[in-house]
Each structure stands twice: as structure tokens, then as C-alpha cells.
Amino acid sequence: MKSFAPVLSSLLLTASLTAPAVAADHAPAKPDLAKGEAISTNVCAACHVADNTRGAPANPLLKGQHPEYLAKQLHDFKEDKRKNAVMKGFASALSEDDIRNVTAFYASKAPSNGTAKSKATIALGEKIYRGGIADRGVPACSGCHGPTGSGLPSQYPRLRGQHADYTVAQLLAFRGNTRTNSPQMVGVVAKMNDAEIKAVADYIAGMR
């Protein structure tokens, strides 16, 4: 009877040589920052700055934001999980490679600091951010977004320095159920009043 050892050895050798190639084929593509910058310049720049300015307060600052969070928002716009007719149009035109590249580009940019505008409400904003509102069961913002507002990659966005106007608009949208792509945030802000929302948003804008 012929031995199958040579055949088996050959098969094992072939498998060991092809396995790395198969793994490489399935590895996620690395983002191309140059292509991301081109998308930012040609598509996003009208609303979202990428230089050392802060842009219009109504539009979110994307610089320094976690790419995973930005990618999720773009996908949510495309799939109508987050409603915005303008952003749906832009997001729907982006391929997966485009999303990977442009989110990595914005994440690579240094975020710019903001300032709190209302000295009268800084203490209230800080109290809510760091300790929540215990008697209504509102959790501290820092529990998810971190003590410095840096967020957590793949889970929670960076908040530090974000425009207060934009943050207020989003919190009101969560409370009014017009933004529903984060059930957790809908629950958090449901028990907050307008003054508390404005105070914590202003505090976040001035965080260092």
C-alpha cells in the first residue's frame, strides 16, 4: 500500500503558504488620507472645517472625532436611521472606501478648543456632566464620554470643544424623538429641561 505521507505533507505546505495570502485579502484596507482630504475639500468643506478655525456653530466640528463614530453617522444618514435630507444626499454618494478615507482624514486633524459663553451656568453644566441629575435618574455624561470629553473609540463620540449650539440642537432632537439613532441618548435626555441642556452644552464647549 502506498504511503499518503508525501501527499499529506504537500497539502499542509500548500495550506501554510496560502493562509497568509487569504488573511491578507480579508484584512481591512488602510485609509488613504489624501483621498479623504480631497473628499473633505470637494464635498464637506462648505459646512465642516478641517483647518484651525471652528466654522459655523450650527454645524458639528469633526476634527479629532473618532472615525468609527463618524462612519456610523454616515451609514445612519444613508439608511435613514438618522434623518437629515442634506446629509443623506452627501452620504449616499460615498462608497465604503470614501467613508473610510474621509473619516480617517477628519480624525487625523487636531481638534480646536472652544469656550463656554455663560459664566452663570458653568457650575450647573459641570455638575450635570460629571455627576448627572440624581433625583431624576439622569446619568453623568462623563460615564460614557469620559472625564475630559474624549469619548471612547467605536462607542462614544468625543464631545470636548463641540459647538454648544450644535450640542443643544442634538440633545433637543433626542428629547423630541426626531433623532433616534441612539436609544441610549434618547433615554438620557428625556428628563432634562431646556436650561439643563443649555448649561451642559455650554460647559462641554469650553472643556479643556
N, C-alpha and C positions, 0 to 999 in steps of 0.2 A: 504494500500500500504506500502510495506517495505521501510524503510529508506535506502538510499545509503551512508549515512554519515560514518558508520563504514568502508565500503569498500573503500571510497574515502580517509579516514584517513590512512588506511593501505597502500594504493598506494603511498600517499605522504610520509609516513615514509620510505617505501622501496626506493623511489627515493632519499630521503635525505641521506640515508645510503650508497647507491651505487654511488652517484655522485662523492664523493671524490676519490673513487677507480678508476672510469673511468678517472677522471682527472689525477690521478697518473700514469695510464697506458700510457697516452699520453704525459707525461712530458719528456723532453729530458734527455737522460741518462747523468750522470755525467762522465766527462773524468777520465780515470784511468792513472795517471801519471807514475806509474810503468810500465804499458804495453807500454805507449808512449816512455819511456826511452829504453825499450827493442827493439822497432822498430827503434828508433834512432841509437842504437848501432849496430844492425844487418843489417840495410838497408841503413840508411842515412849517417852514420859516415864517410864513405870514402870521402865524399865531404863537408858535413856540420858539423861543430864542435858544441859541446854542453858544452865544458869546458871553461876555462878562456882565451883560445887562440883565434886567429882571423881566422885561416885557410887560404886557398889559395884565393888570391884577385879575381880570376875569378869566384868563387862560392859565392852565396849570404849568408850573415850572417842571420840566422833565429832566433837567441836568442833574446827574448824580442819582437818579431814581433807579431802583433795581430793574434790570432788563426783564426778569421773569414777570414782574408786575405789569410793566408796560406792554409786554407781549399778551398777557391775559386780557388787558383792557382792549387792545386792538382786535383780538379774537371776539371778545364780547360785543364790540361795536359791529363787527362783520355779521355776527349771528343774532343781532337784535336782543342780546341779553342785557345790553346797556344802550338805552335809547338816545341817539343824537344823530339827526339826519346828516349833518355836515360830516361828522366823524365816520359815519357809516360809509359815506361815499369815498372818503380817503382810504379808510381801512380796507374796503372791499377791493381796491385796486392794488393792494400789496400782496405779493406772494409770501410764502413762508420764509424764503431767503431774504426778501426785503424786510420783513418783520424782524428777523434775527439780526440783520445788519443795522437797521436804524435804531432798534432798542439798545444794542450794544454801543452805538455811537453816543447816544444821549447819556447812557450810564457812565461812559468814559470821561464825560465833561465834569469839571469841578462845580459843585452847586454854589450858588451865590447866597449870601446871608441877607435876611430881611430885618425888619424892625417892627416891634409892637407899637401901635399908634395910640392906644388908650391906657394911660398910666393908672386910671381909676379901676380898671378891670383886670390888671395883670395878676393880682393875688388870687382872684377868683378863677381865672383861666389856669393858673399853675395848680391850684388846688384840685380842679377837675382833672387836669392832665395826669397828675401824679397820684391822686387819691380817689378819683371818681366822685360820685354823689351817693353816699352810703344809704341814706334814708329812702332812696328811690331805686336802689339796686343798679345804679349806673356804674360800670366798672371803670377803673383808671385807664386812660389812653396808653399810659406807659407800659401796661401789661402786655400789649401786643406790639406797640410801635417803639418800645424801648425808652429808657430814661432820657436819652438825648435826641429822641425823634428820628433815629436812624432806620427804624423798621427792621424787618427780618427778610432776607432774600427768599424768594419763592413763596412767601406767605403774606407779609405785611409791608405796605409801602413806606418809604421814607416820608416823614412829614416836616421835619425841621426846615424852617425858612419858606415854606409854601405860602403863597399869597393868601391872606386872610379872606379876601372877597371870594376866591375860588373855594376855599375850605368851607366857608359859610354856605355857599350855594350847594355844595355836595352834601353837607350834613342836612340841610333843609330838604334836599331831594330824597335822601334816605328816609327822613322822618315822614315825608309826604308820600312815600312809596312810588315815587316817579323814577327813582334809581333803585333797582332791586338785585343788582348783580353781586351783592354782598349781604346775605341774610343776617350775618353777624352784626354788621354795622346798622342795619335797619332796627335790630333789637336794641342796640346800644343807645341810639339817639332818640328812640321813641319817647323816652321820658325826660328829655331835655327841653327847656324852654328857649325862646329866642335869645334872651340875654346871656344864658349859659353857653349857647352855641357861639355867639359872637365873642365872648370872653376867651373861650378855649382856642378859637381860631386865631385871634389876635396874639395870644400867648405863643402859639405854635409858630407864627410868622417871625417872631423875634427870638426864637430859641437859638442858643449857641452850643 
